[in-house]
Amino acid sequence: FFDILSGHFAFAAERGIDWSALRARCDTALRRGPASREHLFDTLAASLRALEDGHGSLRGLERYEDSRPWEGQLYRAWKAAGGRSVHGDYSDGFASGWLDHVRRRILSGSGHVAAHDTVAWGRLPDGLGYISLMACEGLSDDEGGHAEVLAARQVFDRAVRDLGDVRGLIVDLRCNPGGWDRVSLTLASHLTDRTVRAFTKQPVRHGSGLQVQTIELAPAQGARFTGPVAVLTSDSTVSAAEVGTLTLRALPNTRSFGRPTYGALSDPYKYRLPNGWKGAVSNEIYRAWDGAVYEGSGIPPDQPSAEPSARDFWGSIDAQTTDAKTWLLAL
C-alpha cells in the first residue's frame, strides 16, 4: 500500500507528506488495534485521507472510502435546502433536481435534452444560447471512451447547429461529476476556429516528474460557435469537467463565472493490493496554458459569484447565471 502511494501520488510535496512519518503512524495504529481485516482497512483508509487526494480511494470488504470528501458547498447547500434522494441516494437526487431546474427554470420547458439526460440546451428569451453538460460519461449506450466521444460529437454538433446564430453562449458545468476528459474537450472543440494549446499533463514516479505531454485542442469538424462564451463552474465541477474548464480558459472568447471547481484534475492511478482490495491515487500534474496548477484548490472563475445559499438555493443558482448573462449582453 505504501509502495503504491509513495511511488505514484503526484502531490506529496504540496501536501507536506512525509512518507516515513505517515508509515510510522500507520504501523502504530495497526499495533494498537485488533488483528482484523476491518482494522486494517480502517487504518489504511486513515492514511489515505492524509493525502487529501480528490481521486484517492480504497475499496474492500464491501466498503468504499474516499481520501477527500466529494460533497462541496453546492451539494451541501442543496441538501440543507431540502434536497431529496432518489431511491435513497442523495447524489442521484442532486443530479435529478439539477436537470429538472435546467429544463423547467433555465430553459423554461422549451429546450432539448439528449445523450441519456447528460446534455441540455436551448435558446434563452434574451437571445442567448445555453448548453449544460451534466456528466462526461453515460452519453452512449455502449461502454468505453470511443463510444462516449462519438456520442459527444453528435450531440454537441446538433446543439451548436441549433444555437449557431445566438449573440452569446452559456456553457454550464456546475453539476458535473466527471468521466472522460475527451467528452469535455469535444464540447470545447465546437467553440473554437483555431488550434490552441490547452494544457500539459505530466505523470510522477517517486516524486519525480516524467515526460510532459502537451494537449492541443483542434476545432471540431462539424458546427462551431466562435462568439463570446460564459462558462459556469462550482465545486461540483469535478475531474473531467475541470479539464474541460481548463481548456475553455485557454480560448480567447471565454469568461468564467460561479465558484471554484473541486480541484481533482489528475488522472487516477488504479491499484490492486495483494488481498484483492482496490483503489486509486492521483498521479498526474495538469498545468494550465500559463503553467498554473489547480489540483486541490480548484480552478477559480474569472468573475466570482456569491456562494449558493440554502435559504434560497435555486435563486442563488439563478443569480450566478444572471452574472454570465449580464456580461454576454453587455458585449
N, C-alpha and C positions, 0 to 999 in steps of 0.2 A: 504493500500500500504506500509506504513512504518512498520507495524507489520510484513509483509512478508519479507521485505528487512532486517530488524534488526534481525529477527528470523532465516533466512536461508542463508544470504550471508556469505560465509566462510572466506572472506579475508578482513574484515573491519579493523582489526588491521594493516595489511600490507599496506593497502591503506590510513591509517590515518583517517578513517571515524569517525566523532563524530556525532552519530545519532541525538542527541538533537539539535546540531547546524544546521545539514542538514535539519531537520524537520522545524526548525525556519525559515531558508531561504526559504524553500518551502512555508510555510504559508504566509510569507511576500510577496512573488511573486504572490501568489493567490489573496491576497487582493488588489494588485496594478493593476490587470488586470480585464477584464470583467468577469462576472459570466456566463461563457460559457463552454461547453464541450471541445471546441478546446483549450481554455486557460488552462483548467485543464490538458488536455493531454500534452500540451507543457511543463507545469510546472513539471509534474511527470517525463516526459522524461528527463528534465534537471537534476532532482535529480538522476535519474538512471545513467546518463552519469558521474556523480561524482564518481561512483564506478569503472569506467574503467574496467568493467566486460566483458570478452570475450564471455560469454554466456548470458549476460543480455539483455533483450528485453522488449518492450511494444508494444502491438498491439491493435488497436481500431480505430473507425471512418474511417475504410478502410485505415489506416496508419500503418506504422511499423517503430519503432525506435530502434536502437542498442545502448547499453551502450558504446561500444567501436567499432570504425570503423574496418571492416574486411579487407579493402584494404591495403595491405602491400607493401613493396618495390618491390617485384617481380611483382605484378599486376600493380603497378604504372609505372614501367619501361616498361612493355609490352604495356600499353596503350600509353605512351609517344612515343614509337617506332612505333606507327601507328596501334595498335591493333584494330580490327574491331568487331563490335557487331554482334550477330546473332538474327535477328528479333527484333532489338532494345535493346537487352540485352547483355551488355558487359561481364558479368560474364560467360554467355554461350559462348560468343566469345572467351574468355580466355581459357576455357576448350577445346573448339573445336580446337583452334590454337595449344594448347599444345599436344593434341592427334595427330594432323597432323605432328607436329615436331617429336614426338616419332616414328611414323610409317615411315615417309619418310627419316628423317635425322639420328636418332639414330639407328633404325633397318634397314635402307636402303631398305625399302619396302618388306623385306623378313620375318618379324616376324608374330606373331599371335595376334589377338585382340578378346576378348571374354567378357562374362558377361556384355552385354549391353555397350560395349566400356569403361568399368571401369578398365580392366586389359589388359596389353600388355606385350609380352615377346618375346625373341628371342636370337639368338647367334650373337655375335659381331665378326668382322673379326679377332680380336686378340686372339680369343679363350676364351673370357669371356662370361658370360651369363648376361641377363638383364631382370628385371621384373619391370614394372611400375604399381603401384596401384593408380588410379586417383580418387577414391571415396570409402568410406566404406559403401555405401548403393546404391541401384539401381542395384545390381548384378543379382537379381532374378525377374521373372515375378510376383511372389507373394510378398505380403507385410509382414513385421514383421521380427524380428531378427532371428528366427529359419530358415526361408526360405533364408535369406541373408547368414547366416553361412553355410548352406548346399551348396549353390551355390559357396561360397568361397572355401570350402573344395574341391569341384570338380575341379574348375579352377586352384587352386594352386597345387593340386596333378598332374594335367595334365602338368602345366608349369614346375614344378620341375622334372618330369619324362623326359620332353623334354630336360632339361638343366643339367641332372644329372652328366654328365662327364666333365663339364666345369672346368677350373682351378680356377675360382673365379666368384662371382656373384655380380652384382649391383642391389640394390633394391631402386627404385626411388619413393619417397613420396613427391616430391617438389610441385606438384599441386594436392592437396587432401583436400577438404573442410570438411572431416569427415563423420560421420554417426554412425555406430555401432562399438563399441570397439572390439567386438568379431571377426569382419571381419579382422582387422589388426592383432589381436592376432592369428588368424588362419594362416595367412601368416607366422608369426614368428614361429609357431609350426612346420612348414616344414623346419626350418633352425636350428634345434637342435636335438640331440640324447639323451638328458637327461633333467629331470625336473629341472627348475630353479625358484627361487623366482624373480618375475619380478618387482613388486611394491606393495605398500599398498594404500588403499583409506579409507578416514575417513569423515563421514558427520559431519556437525557442526550445533548446535542449540543455538541461543542466545550467540554466541561467545565461546561456549564450545564444544570441540571435543567429539564425541560419540565413539562407538566401532570401532576399527581398523580392517579392512578386508585385509588379505594378499592374493594377487593374484599370483598364481604359473602358470607357463607355462609348459605344458607337451608336449612331442614330438607327432607329428601327427602320425596317424596310417598308412597313405599312404607314398608316396615318400618323402624323406628328403635329403636336401643338407647340409653338415656339413663342407664344405670348407670355405675359407675366404669370408666375405660378406661386401661390401661397401654400406653404406646407405646414400642416398642423401636427404637433407631436405632444406626447405626455410620457409619464413614467410607466405607462402600459404600452409604449412603443419599444419593442424588445427584439434583440438579436437581429434576424434578417431584416426586420423593419428599420432597425437602426442603421444597418448597412445601406439600405435604401435612402435613409435620411442623409447619411454621409455623402452619398453620391449626388443627391439633389442639391446639396450645399455647394458642390463643385460647378453647378450650372449657373451662368450669369443672369438668368431670368427668374431666379427663385428668391424667396424670403420666407423664413420660418417663424411660426407663432406657437404659443401654447406654453408648455413646460418642458424641462429637460427630459431626455429619454432615460430608459432604465440603466443603461451602462453595461451591456453584455454583448459586445460585438464579436468577440473572439470565437473562432470555430472551436468546438469541443473535441478533445482527445478522448475517445471512448476506451475504457479498460475493462478487463475481466480478471478478478482475483482468483487464486488457486482453489478457493472453496466455492466458486461459482457466482459470488456476488459481483455486480456490475456497477459501473458508474461513468462519470465524465469529469474532465477538468479542462479549463481554458488554456490553450497552448499557442495561440497566435496573436500577434500585435497588429491591430488595424490602425493605420495612420491616415488622417485626412490629407487632402491635397497640399495643405500648408504645413504638414508634419505633426499636427496636434493629435494626441491620443485621448480618447474619451472613455476608455474602459473604467468601470466603477463609478465615474462621476456622471456619465450620460452626456449626450450632445445638447448644448444649450441652444434655445431658439434665438434667432436674431432679435426678435421683439417679444419679451416675456409677457404672458398674460397672467391674470390673477389665478391663484390656486383654485381647484374645484372645491365647491362648498357643499357640505352635507345639508345645510339649511335650505338651499335652492340648487340642488345638484344640476339638473338639466338646464336651468337658467344660467349657471356659471359655465357650463359647456357651450351654450349658445353665445355667451359673451366672448369666448375665445374665437369662435367662428366669425363673430362680428368684427373682431380686430383684423382678421385676414381680409374680410370684405372691404373694410374701410381703406386699407392700403391699396387693394386692387382698384377700387372705384376712384381713387384719387390720382391714378396714373394717367 
